[in-house]
Amino acid sequence: MSRQKTSPGIPLPPSSTYSSKYSTPTRSVPLGTSTNVAAIARSINNMSVSTGTSRTPSSTERPLRSTRITSLRTRSSSQDRSNVSTNGTTHDHTEQTMSPTATVYSISSNDESSISKSSSTTAAAAKITTNSHSNLINGGLCGLQNLGNTCFMNSVLQCLSNTKPLLLYCLEENLDDQLNTSATSVMKGVLMKEYANLIRKMWLSSDKRSIVSPSSFKNTIGKFAPRFTGYSEQDSQEFLRYLLQGLSEDVNRVRIKPAAITVDEKQEERMREIDRAKASWQRCLKYENSRLVDIFAGQLKSTLECSFCQYQSITFDMFWDLSIPLPRDKSSTSLQECFQLFMNKEELDGDEKPMCAKCKQKRRCTKQLSIQKCPEILVLHLKRFSQSFGRGKLNNLVKFPIENLRLNEFISESAEGPPPIYNLFGISNHSGSLYTGHYVAECKHPFTHEWHEFNDSNVHTINDEERIISSNAYVLFYERQ
């Protein structure tokens, strides 16, 4: 499993200084068709989901197909989970356990060709607006078929499916009109269209089946990011980064590539820090300006201080997510402590010495990060994998707040407005080792606010919220109150 991280910043402009811390589709759903709102409610309410305890497949069910992942576990061995077969597909782990506090959604479905027939989804999607939340209360509780080592993708898709502003954006009636088919998009809007089709199947299908195949979407993102074309194990955070950047490019409001921007650094130094941050943000928007940026992008402030003359050089960069280090010498820690490690001053010496603008030579410096602009959706990546660890994965238990996450002490003094408060709504969990493992998502429904576990094609209700805090937590999704 590859663990080399990509840069967390938006690729344009290419000036991020945080890389060290951190391309045969099935039939798609056309966008922009109109229908009746009442039909949407009927479609959603007709979705057949049965609750109860786990079941054993009968002898009349189709034989299970094998996949390519080896012996994997979800959660700890102290939890007892029975195997649930759906759609004749074996999950990519050989041992499962189920929490006694979970309710199993045991759902049968037809094969992929039947699942991809979604004319009812086409009709249902068109009239969804931000004022029709009531029509979505029973939506989104869909499993995703594992196509062979694609649990990493499924866990991310479930977290994004429960990201309310992105969900509502995908269901907008005029989404087709916002697709970027210009030279600034490699995929010409195809990736966003395919993703929106998948989301509409998951939320609006009137079909009584509640399992969706993401094969068409997977084929499409493989064209944008070829590393995801096969069936090898991948990293969910790396996949998330590629996906967000690809979707953003497909709905980029910038349709003509701008000329290179020259920054007058001396003039900017005379500006107030808050105005410098705004100017930097506006420069980034000249390259990358989309609804995805509105939702996920934040801004980091980096302060370099020369240890010789104390001159400070301040720069600002966009970010999609923050990669937070974990302490190596503790079995249990807090998210606040991890943030403190991320924001601590870092000494740059030896080969890492930067050029001091005042001394005009390379000097030993300190670098410190702070958050200048907080995003609407804050994505935190817990750095459990690193080549520098030597021993593979860090299994620290990170105690993170489910509600009322406050980052006041890590926000720049020049940031605008009161510090935000964040609530958790999604987790991409990883169990296993550096070389093999399994991903499961735990998400809070954006309308009912109930927590569910999404384990590929299986969906479980989580009755005890506290059990979502575990050493398997890998990527955390927070929303502003």
C-alpha positions as CSV (number, residue, x, y, z in Angstrom):
1,M,0.0,0.0,0.0
2,S,1.5,3.3,-1.1
3,R,2.0,5.8,1.7
4,Q,3.9,8.6,0.0
5,K,1.8,11.8,0.6
6,T,1.1,14.4,-2.0
7,S,1.0,18.1,-1.3
8,P,-2.0,19.3,0.6
9,G,-2.2,22.6,-1.2
10,I,-4.3,23.4,-4.3
11,P,-2.0,22.8,-7.2
12,L,-2.4,26.3,-8.6
13,P,-0.4,28.4,-8.0
14,P,2.4,25.9,-7.4
15,S,4.0,27.6,-4.5
16,S,3.1,25.4,-1.5
17,T,5.7,25.1,1.1
18,Y,4.1,22.3,3.1
19,S,4.9,19.2,1.1
20,S,7.3,18.1,3.8
21,K,4.6,18.2,6.4
22,Y,2.4,17.0,4.8
23,S,-7.8,8.9,-15.9
24,T,-16.1,1.0,-20.1
25,P,-18.5,3.4,-18.2
26,T,-22.0,2.1,-17.6
27,R,-25.0,4.3,-18.5
28,S,-24.9,7.5,-16.6
29,V,-27.7,9.7,-15.3
30,P,-28.3,12.9,-17.4
31,L,-28.3,16.0,-15.3
32,G,-30.8,18.8,-15.4
33,T,-34.0,16.9,-16.1
34,S,-37.2,18.2,-14.4
35,T,-39.7,16.3,-12.3
36,N,-42.2,16.7,-9.5
37,V,-41.0,17.1,-5.9
38,A,-43.7,14.8,-4.6
39,A,-42.2,12.1,-6.9
40,I,-38.9,12.5,-5.1
41,A,-40.5,11.9,-1.7
42,R,-42.3,8.8,-3.0
43,S,-39.1,7.5,-4.6
44,I,-37.1,7.9,-1.4
45,N,-39.9,6.6,0.9
46,N,-40.2,3.5,-1.4
47,M,-36.6,2.5,-0.7
48,S,-36.7,-0.9,1.0
49,V,-34.3,-1.1,4.0
50,S,-34.9,-3.7,6.6
51,T,-33.4,-3.5,10.1
52,G,-32.6,-6.3,12.4
53,T,-29.8,-8.6,13.4
54,S,-27.3,-10.1,11.0
55,R,-28.4,-13.0,8.8
56,T,-26.8,-16.0,7.2
57,P,-27.2,-16.3,3.4
58,S,-29.4,-19.2,2.4
59,S,-28.2,-22.0,0.3
60,T,-30.2,-20.7,-2.7
61,E,-28.2,-17.5,-2.9
62,R,-25.6,-17.1,-5.6
63,P,-22.1,-18.2,-4.7
64,L,-19.7,-15.6,-3.3
65,R,-17.1,-14.1,-5.5
66,S,-13.6,-13.8,-4.2
67,T,-11.6,-10.6,-4.1
68,R,-8.0,-9.8,-3.8
69,I,-7.5,-8.6,-0.2
70,T,-6.1,-11.0,2.3
71,S,-7.0,-11.5,6.0
72,L,-8.3,-8.2,7.4
73,R,-10.2,-7.1,10.4
74,T,-12.6,-4.3,11.3
75,R,-12.6,-3.1,14.8
76,S,-11.2,-5.2,17.7
77,S,-11.6,-8.9,18.2
78,S,-13.7,-8.2,21.3
79,Q,-16.6,-7.1,19.0
80,D,-18.7,-9.9,17.5
81,R,-19.9,-9.2,13.9
82,S,-21.5,-11.8,11.7
83,N,-20.8,-11.9,8.0
84,V,-23.6,-10.5,5.9
85,S,-23.7,-11.4,2.2
86,T,-25.2,-8.9,-0.2
87,N,-25.4,-9.1,-4.0
88,G,-23.3,-12.2,-4.0
89,T,-20.1,-10.2,-3.3
90,T,-17.5,-11.1,-0.7
91,H,-16.1,-8.2,1.3
92,D,-12.4,-7.5,1.2
93,H,-11.8,-8.9,4.7
94,T,-12.1,-12.5,5.9
95,E,-13.1,-11.8,9.4
96,Q,-15.8,-9.4,10.6
97,T,-17.1,-8.4,14.0
98,M,-20.3,-6.5,14.8
99,S,-20.8,-4.3,17.7
100,P,-23.7,-5.3,19.9
101,T,-24.9,-1.7,19.7
102,A,-25.2,-1.8,15.9
103,T,-28.4,-2.5,13.8
104,V,-27.6,-4.3,10.5
105,Y,-29.2,-3.2,7.3
106,S,-29.2,-6.5,5.5
107,I,-30.1,-5.7,1.9
108,S,-30.1,-7.8,-1.3
109,S,-29.5,-6.3,-4.7
110,N,-29.3,-7.3,-8.3
111,D,-26.2,-7.3,-10.4
112,E,-24.4,-4.2,-11.6
113,S,-26.3,-3.9,-14.9
114,S,-29.6,-3.7,-13.0
115,I,-28.1,-1.2,-10.5
116,S,-26.9,1.1,-13.2
117,K,-30.5,1.5,-14.7
118,S,-31.5,4.7,-13.0
119,S,-34.2,6.6,-15.0
120,S,-36.0,7.2,-11.8
121,T,-32.9,8.7,-10.3
122,T,-32.7,11.0,-13.3
123,A,-36.2,12.3,-12.7
124,A,-35.9,12.6,-9.0
125,A,-32.7,14.6,-9.0
126,A,-33.9,17.6,-11.0
127,K,-36.1,19.3,-8.5
128,I,-33.8,19.0,-5.4
129,T,-33.0,22.4,-4.0
130,T,-31.7,23.6,-0.7
131,N,-35.3,24.0,0.5
132,S,-36.2,20.3,0.0
133,H,-34.2,18.7,2.8
134,S,-37.2,16.8,4.0
135,N,-37.1,14.7,0.8
136,L,-33.7,13.4,1.7
137,I,-34.3,12.2,5.3
138,N,-34.5,8.6,4.2
139,G,-31.8,8.8,1.6
140,G,-28.1,8.0,1.6
141,L,-28.2,4.7,3.5
142,C,-26.7,2.8,0.5
143,G,-23.9,0.4,0.5
144,L,-21.2,0.5,-2.2
145,Q,-20.1,-2.7,-3.9
146,N,-16.4,-3.6,-3.4
147,L,-15.0,-4.0,-6.8
148,G,-11.8,-5.6,-5.6
149,N,-9.6,-3.7,-3.0
150,T,-11.8,-0.6,-3.4
151,C,-12.7,-0.2,0.3
152,F,-10.4,2.9,0.4
153,M,-12.6,4.5,-2.3
154,N,-15.9,3.4,-0.8
155,S,-15.0,4.9,2.6
156,V,-14.2,8.3,1.1
157,L,-17.3,8.3,-1.1
158,Q,-19.5,7.7,1.9
159,C,-17.9,10.5,3.9
160,L,-18.3,12.9,0.9
161,S,-21.9,11.6,0.4
162,N,-22.7,12.8,3.9
163,T,-21.0,16.2,3.4
164,K,-24.1,18.3,3.3
165,P,-23.0,21.3,1.2
166,L,-21.4,19.0,-1.4
167,L,-24.4,16.7,-1.5
168,L,-26.8,19.6,-2.1
169,Y,-24.5,21.0,-4.8
170,C,-24.5,17.6,-6.6
171,L,-28.3,17.6,-6.5
172,E,-28.7,21.1,-7.9
173,E,-31.0,21.4,-11.0
174,N,-28.5,23.4,-13.0
175,L,-25.3,21.5,-12.3
176,D,-24.8,20.8,-16.0
177,D,-24.5,24.5,-16.6
178,Q,-21.7,24.8,-14.1
179,L,-19.5,22.1,-15.7
180,N,-16.1,23.3,-16.9
181,T,-15.5,22.2,-20.5
182,S,-12.8,24.7,-21.2
183,A,-9.0,24.2,-21.5
184,T,-8.6,24.7,-17.7
185,S,-10.2,21.2,-17.1
186,V,-8.5,18.0,-18.2
187,M,-11.8,16.0,-17.8
188,K,-14.0,18.7,-19.3
189,G,-16.7,18.2,-16.5
190,V,-16.9,14.4,-17.0
191,L,-15.6,13.5,-13.5
192,M,-18.0,15.8,-11.8
193,K,-20.9,14.6,-13.9
194,E,-20.1,11.0,-13.1
195,Y,-19.7,11.7,-9.4
196,A,-23.0,13.6,-9.3
197,N,-24.7,10.6,-11.0
198,L,-23.3,8.3,-8.3
199,I,-24.5,10.6,-5.5
200,R,-28.0,10.8,-7.1
201,K,-28.2,7.0,-7.2
202,M,-27.3,6.8,-3.6
203,W,-29.8,9.4,-2.4
204,L,-32.7,9.5,-4.9
205,S,-33.2,6.1,-6.3
206,S,-36.7,4.7,-6.2
207,D,-35.3,1.2,-6.7
208,K,-35.9,-1.0,-3.7
209,R,-32.2,-2.1,-3.9
210,S,-29.9,-0.2,-1.6
211,I,-26.5,-1.2,-2.9
212,V,-24.9,0.8,-5.7
213,S,-22.0,-0.1,-7.9
214,P,-19.3,2.7,-8.2
215,S,-17.7,0.9,-11.2
216,S,-18.5,3.7,-13.8
217,F,-17.2,6.3,-11.4
218,K,-14.0,4.3,-10.7
219,N,-13.4,4.0,-14.5
220,T,-13.8,7.8,-14.9
221,I,-11.5,8.8,-12.0
222,G,-8.9,6.4,-13.4
223,K,-8.7,8.5,-16.5
224,F,-8.0,11.6,-14.4
225,A,-5.6,9.8,-12.0
226,P,-4.2,6.6,-13.7
227,R,-2.9,5.3,-10.4
228,F,-6.5,4.3,-9.5
229,T,-7.2,2.3,-12.7
230,G,-6.3,-1.1,-11.2
231,Y,-7.2,-3.0,-8.1
232,S,-4.3,-2.5,-5.9
233,E,-4.6,-1.3,-2.3
234,Q,-4.5,2.5,-2.0
235,D,-4.5,5.2,0.6
236,S,-7.9,6.8,1.3
237,Q,-6.5,10.3,2.1
238,E,-4.5,10.3,-1.2
239,F,-7.6,9.3,-3.1
240,L,-9.6,12.0,-1.3
241,R,-7.1,14.6,-2.4
242,Y,-7.1,13.5,-6.0
243,L,-10.9,13.4,-6.1
244,L,-11.4,16.9,-4.5
245,Q,-8.9,18.5,-6.9
246,G,-10.4,16.7,-9.9
247,L,-14.0,17.7,-9.0
248,S,-12.9,21.3,-8.3
249,E,-11.2,21.5,-11.7
250,D,-14.4,20.2,-13.4
251,V,-16.5,23.0,-12.0
252,N,-13.7,25.7,-12.0
253,R,-15.3,29.1,-12.6
254,V,-12.0,30.1,-14.2
255,R,-12.4,29.2,-17.9
256,I,-9.4,31.1,-19.3
257,K,-6.0,30.3,-18.0
258,P,-4.7,33.6,-16.4
259,A,-1.3,35.1,-17.2
260,A,1.4,34.6,-14.7
261,I,1.0,36.9,-11.7
262,T,4.0,38.9,-10.5
263,V,4.0,39.8,-6.8
264,D,5.6,43.0,-5.6
265,E,7.0,41.7,-2.3
266,K,8.2,45.0,-1.0
267,Q,4.8,46.6,-1.6
268,E,3.1,43.7,0.1
269,E,5.4,44.0,3.1
270,R,3.9,47.5,3.7
271,M,0.4,46.1,3.8
272,R,-1.5,45.0,6.9
273,E,-1.2,41.2,7.4
274,I,-4.9,40.7,7.0
275,D,-4.8,42.5,3.6
276,R,-1.8,40.4,2.5
277,A,-3.7,37.3,3.3
278,K,-6.7,38.5,1.3
279,A,-4.5,39.4,-1.6
280,S,-2.9,35.9,-1.6
281,W,-6.3,34.3,-1.4
282,Q,-7.5,36.3,-4.4
283,R,-4.5,35.4,-6.4
284,C,-5.2,31.7,-5.8
285,L,-8.8,32.2,-6.9
286,K,-7.6,33.5,-10.2
287,Y,-6.5,30.0,-10.9
288,E,-8.8,27.8,-8.9
289,N,-12.3,29.1,-8.0
290,S,-15.1,26.5,-7.6
291,R,-17.8,25.4,-5.2
292,L,-15.3,22.8,-4.0
293,V,-12.9,25.5,-3.0
294,D,-15.8,27.3,-1.2
295,I,-16.5,24.2,0.8
296,F,-13.2,22.6,1.5
297,A,-10.4,25.1,1.0
298,G,-8.7,27.0,3.8
299,Q,-5.6,29.1,4.1
300,L,-2.4,28.5,6.1
301,K,0.0,31.2,7.3
302,S,3.6,30.3,7.4
303,T,6.1,32.5,9.3
304,L,9.8,32.1,8.7
305,E,12.0,33.9,11.2
306,C,15.7,34.4,10.7
307,S,17.6,33.3,13.8
308,F,20.4,35.8,13.0
309,C,18.5,39.1,12.3
310,Q,15.0,38.1,13.5
311,Y,13.5,39.2,10.1
312,Q,10.1,37.5,9.5
313,S,8.9,36.3,6.1
314,I,5.2,35.6,6.0
315,T,3.5,33.6,3.2
316,F,0.0,32.2,2.7
317,D,-1.2,29.1,1.0
318,M,-4.4,27.3,0.3
319,F,-5.0,23.8,1.7
320,W,-7.6,21.0,1.0
321,D,-6.8,19.2,4.3
322,L,-4.3,19.3,7.1
323,S,-2.0,16.4,7.8
324,I,-1.6,16.2,11.5
325,P,1.4,14.4,13.1
326,L,1.0,11.9,15.9
327,P,3.4,11.6,18.9
328,R,5.5,8.4,18.6
329,D,6.0,7.9,22.2
330,K,2.4,7.7,23.4
331,S,-0.3,5.0,23.1
332,S,-3.0,7.6,23.6
333,T,-3.1,11.3,22.8
334,S,-5.6,14.0,22.1
335,L,-6.4,15.8,18.8
336,Q,-5.4,19.1,20.5
337,E,-1.9,17.7,21.3
338,C,-1.6,16.5,17.7
339,F,-2.5,20.0,16.5
340,Q,0.1,21.4,18.8
341,L,2.8,19.3,17.2
342,F,1.6,20.5,13.8
343,M,1.8,24.1,14.8
344,N,5.0,24.0,16.8
345,K,8.0,25.9,15.6
346,E,10.2,23.9,13.3
347,E,13.9,24.6,13.0
348,L,15.3,24.8,9.5
349,D,19.1,24.2,9.5
350,G,21.8,22.5,7.5
351,D,20.6,21.7,3.9
352,E,17.1,23.1,4.8
353,K,18.4,26.7,5.6
354,P,16.3,29.2,3.6
355,M,17.6,32.4,2.1
356,C,17.0,35.4,4.5
357,A,15.6,38.3,2.5
358,K,17.3,40.8,4.8
359,C,20.7,39.1,5.3
360,K,20.9,38.0,1.6
361,Q,22.3,34.7,2.6
362,K,21.1,31.3,3.9
363,R,20.4,31.4,7.6
364,R,19.1,29.1,10.2
365,C,15.4,29.9,10.6
366,T,12.3,28.7,12.4
367,K,9.1,28.0,10.7
368,Q,5.7,28.1,12.3
369,L,2.2,27.5,10.9
370,S,-1.1,28.8,11.8
371,I,-4.6,28.8,10.3
372,Q,-5.4,32.1,8.5
373,K,-8.8,31.1,7.0
374,C,-10.9,28.2,8.3
375,P,-12.8,26.2,5.7
376,E,-16.5,25.3,5.9
377,I,-15.5,21.6,5.9
378,L,-12.3,20.9,7.8
379,V,-10.6,17.6,6.8
380,L,-7.9,16.3,9.2
381,H,-5.6,13.6,8.1
382,L,-3.9,11.7,11.0
383,K,-0.4,10.8,9.9
384,R,-0.3,7.2,10.8
385,F,1.9,6.2,7.9
386,S,5.3,7.6,7.2
387,Q,8.5,6.2,5.7
388,S,10.4,7.9,8.6
389,F,8.6,5.8,11.2
390,G,10.6,2.6,10.2
391,R,8.1,0.4,12.0
392,G,5.1,1.1,9.7
393,K,1.8,2.3,11.1
394,L,1.2,4.3,14.3
395,N,-1.8,2.9,16.2
396,N,-2.1,5.7,18.8
397,L,-5.6,6.2,20.1
398,V,-6.4,9.8,19.2
399,K,-9.2,11.2,21.4
400,F,-11.0,13.7,19.2
401,P,-14.2,15.6,20.0
402,I,-17.4,14.6,18.3
403,E,-18.9,18.1,19.0
404,N,-17.5,21.5,19.7
405,L,-14.0,21.2,18.3
406,R,-12.3,24.6,18.9
407,L,-9.0,25.6,17.4
408,N,-8.7,29.1,18.8
409,E,-5.0,28.8,19.8
410,F,-4.0,27.6,16.4
411,I,-5.7,30.4,14.4
412,S,-3.7,33.4,13.3
413,E,-4.2,36.6,15.2
414,S,-5.0,38.4,11.9
415,A,-7.7,36.0,10.9
416,E,-11.1,37.6,10.3
417,G,-14.2,36.9,12.4
418,P,-14.6,34.8,15.5
419,P,-12.9,31.4,15.7
420,P,-15.3,28.7,14.3
421,I,-16.6,25.7,16.2
422,Y,-16.6,22.4,14.4
423,N,-18.7,19.2,14.7
424,L,-17.6,15.8,13.5
425,F,-19.7,14.1,10.8
426,G,-17.4,11.6,9.1
427,I,-14.5,9.3,9.6
428,S,-12.5,7.1,7.2
429,N,-11.1,4.3,9.4
430,H,-8.2,2.0,8.6
431,S,-7.6,-1.3,10.3
432,G,-4.6,-3.4,9.6
433,S,-0.9,-2.6,8.8
434,L,1.2,-0.6,6.4
435,Y,1.0,-3.3,3.8
436,T,-2.5,-4.6,4.1
437,G,-5.7,-3.4,5.7
438,H,-9.4,-2.5,5.4
439,Y,-11.2,0.8,5.3
440,V,-14.6,1.5,6.8
441,A,-16.5,4.8,7.0
442,E,-18.6,6.1,9.9
443,C,-20.8,9.0,9.1
444,K,-23.5,11.2,10.6
445,H,-26.6,11.5,8.4
446,P,-26.8,15.2,7.3
447,F,-30.6,15.4,8.0
448,T,-31.4,12.8,10.7
449,H,-28.1,13.3,12.5
450,E,-27.9,9.6,13.2
451,W,-24.5,7.8,12.9
452,H,-24.0,4.8,10.6
453,E,-21.2,2.6,9.7
454,F,-20.6,2.0,6.0
455,N,-18.6,-1.2,5.5
456,D,-18.6,-1.6,1.7
457,S,-22.1,-3.0,0.9
458,N,-23.2,-3.2,4.5
459,V,-24.7,-0.4,6.5
460,H,-25.1,-0.4,10.3
461,T,-26.7,2.0,12.6
462,I,-24.4,3.2,15.4
463,N,-26.3,3.6,18.6
464,D,-23.4,4.5,20.8
465,E,-21.6,7.6,19.4
466,E,-18.6,7.2,21.7
467,R,-17.5,3.9,20.0
468,I,-16.5,5.8,16.9
469,I,-13.5,7.1,18.7
470,S,-10.9,4.4,18.1
471,S,-7.3,3.9,17.1
472,N,-8.5,3.1,13.5
473,A,-9.5,6.7,12.8
474,Y,-7.5,8.0,9.9
475,V,-9.3,10.9,8.2
476,L,-11.7,13.1,10.1
477,F,-14.4,15.3,8.6
478,Y,-15.6,18.3,10.5
479,E,-18.3,20.9,9.6
480,R,-18.6,24.4,11.0
481,Q,-21.5,25.0,13.3
